[in-house]
Amino acid sequence: MTFDFDKEMMYMKRHLHILRDYNKNKYDFREQISKIFDIDISQLDKVHTHGYHYDVFQEFGPDTQTWYHETFYEYLKSDKGGEMKSMYDILIKEVILPYLGLNEALVQKFPSFRIQLPENVAVAKRHNDHSLGHPYGEVNFTYTITDMNETNAILIEKTTGKNDFVSMEMEANNIMCFNGNQNLHYNNVNKTGKTRMSMDFRVLPMNYIPEQETSSHSTNTKFADGGYYKYFDIS
């Protein structure tokens, strides 16, 4: 199937759309996250009391290199993370690709972990993903590990280039689809006193695979099958 990014990722179609029609209990990652940080599910938004404090992030790099990120990725890449990786793969096959109407796609191999500690931001700068080297045509998804509201919500441009930002407030254990590839997004400093945690992942339809490979801004991983992406086929 040919995916029409411009048409599909407009506001009120798939951009800023919260997925509703799937079994949330089957794809609830919070139990795994609670194991990673050794904290009860009900206390996930207080994970900052079990870790470290960081000054407000000003540059890309330090915002993805905290103790929390290291702990998450070490778990995910270990044998213990097998169940979580399997759940993620099944989510892609049973929910995400059917939602996009795709039989095959390149999908981010592992989700990106985001954490917005009190008095801090999750991502250092306002940006869109294409400006950081991501291929045009990528579709963004965010899974909320904790509630996302007030000053710990993601602000996302509703219309490309218009600076008409929407604060995406969502309950935990939900998935949002959005055009992070072309539309700016960022965080305010978190004044809620609670930590916001989420996971991001990206889907690249096959008709948008670029002729020339680029690499991830943060990890220098090539945007290719076996690098940043994993190939999925559900036909």
C-alpha angles and dihedrals in degrees: 000000000000111000116213102212096184093052099038097045098054120119113275092024109065102322111101089001120148112214112236109164104076139082104271093184090060093053101039105137095180095094089058092046091051089055092049093055097029093235134123117263090241089057100049092111088058095055089117088074089062098048143030140311121235131190115246109291113244102172137040111261106045089058089066099036103068128126087258092056092046091050092049096048095042089056094044093051094045128083088261090064094060094097092051093047090049091051090050092051092049090048089055093049099041103033117012103045093043089048089056092043092241129141093191138014145147109261130191105269095222128015118252112244118226127191128179109193122198111282091015144082129242096221120029101222143029107256149136120237096239089062088059093055102270113145118260110256099042115141117215128218130184124198114200115224092179132018112287114210147131111359095355094059123105114253111216131185109247095203123031111259096000101100088223096145124194122201105227106214112185139165120242119277096034133121127220127193117208145157099255089150095072105010123078119244135177145144135251118225107284109249097165096094088232131099119242116210126183143153126232128201136171136216123205115198112223095245090062098054103128122235091228120048121233129188137238114269094222103037104020088232115153116250093238141103107286091022119061092344140054121208116240125191121181099166 
